[in-house]
Amino acid sequence: PGAKKDSVDSQRAALRYVDGELGRLFDAFRERGNPVFCLAFSDHGTAYGEDGYQGHRLAHETVWNVPYREFIL
């Protein structure tokens, strides 16, 4: 939080933050008592020096390939 520039460290910090909050969201879904179909994904990746590229506004496999998971709670 509060990072002025995107970096591997700022991305890791953002992921740690979200990971720490997802449990509360999932618990709230479970408390409702009905199955919930969930999708977890990113809109794009970011290049941090792969093949000399930086950023996410470029046509590179690092940007195209994003994590994806589906599951039912």
C-alpha positions as CSV (number, residue, x, y, z in Angstrom):
1,P,0.0,0.0,0.0
2,G,1.2,3.5,-0.8
3,A,3.8,2.4,-3.4
4,K,4.6,5.2,-5.8
5,K,6.0,3.0,-8.5
6,D,5.1,-0.5,-9.7
7,S,7.8,-3.1,-8.9
8,V,8.1,-6.8,-8.1
9,D,8.1,-5.8,-4.4
10,S,4.9,-3.7,-4.8
11,Q,3.2,-6.5,-6.6
12,R,4.2,-9.0,-3.9
13,A,2.9,-6.6,-1.2
14,A,-0.4,-6.2,-3.0
15,L,-0.8,-10.0,-3.3
16,R,0.0,-10.5,0.4
17,Y,-2.7,-7.9,1.3
18,V,-5.4,-9.5,-0.9
19,D,-4.4,-13.0,0.3
20,G,-4.8,-11.8,3.8
21,E,-8.3,-10.5,3.1
22,L,-9.8,-13.3,1.0
23,G,-10.4,-15.6,4.0
24,R,-12.9,-13.1,5.4
25,L,-14.7,-12.9,2.1
26,F,-14.8,-16.7,1.7
27,D,-16.1,-17.1,5.3
28,A,-18.9,-14.7,4.5
29,F,-19.8,-16.7,1.4
30,R,-19.8,-20.0,3.4
31,E,-22.0,-18.5,6.2
32,R,-24.8,-17.9,3.6
33,G,-25.2,-21.6,3.4
34,N,-25.5,-21.9,-0.4
35,P,-22.7,-23.1,-2.7
36,V,-20.9,-20.2,-4.4
37,F,-19.1,-20.6,-7.7
38,C,-15.9,-18.5,-7.6
39,L,-13.5,-17.3,-10.2
40,A,-10.0,-15.9,-9.3
41,F,-8.0,-14.4,-12.1
42,S,-6.1,-11.3,-13.2
43,D,-6.8,-9.0,-16.1
44,H,-3.1,-9.1,-17.3
45,G,0.4,-9.9,-16.2
46,T,3.3,-7.5,-16.0
47,A,6.8,-7.9,-17.4
48,Y,9.7,-7.2,-15.0
49,G,12.6,-7.5,-17.3
50,E,11.6,-10.7,-19.2
51,D,13.3,-10.6,-22.6
52,G,14.2,-7.0,-21.8
53,Y,10.6,-5.8,-21.5
54,Q,9.1,-3.8,-18.7
55,G,5.4,-3.1,-18.0
56,H,2.1,-4.5,-19.2
57,R,1.2,-2.4,-22.2
58,L,3.0,-4.7,-24.6
59,A,2.5,-7.9,-26.6
60,H,4.5,-10.4,-24.6
61,E,3.7,-13.9,-23.2
62,T,4.3,-12.6,-19.7
63,V,1.5,-10.2,-20.1
64,W,-0.9,-12.6,-21.8
65,N,-0.5,-15.5,-19.4
66,V,-2.4,-14.9,-16.2
67,P,-3.3,-17.0,-13.2
68,Y,-6.8,-18.5,-13.2
69,R,-8.7,-20.7,-10.8
70,E,-12.3,-21.8,-10.4
71,F,-13.8,-23.4,-7.4
72,I,-17.0,-23.8,-5.3
73,L,-17.3,-22.7,-1.7
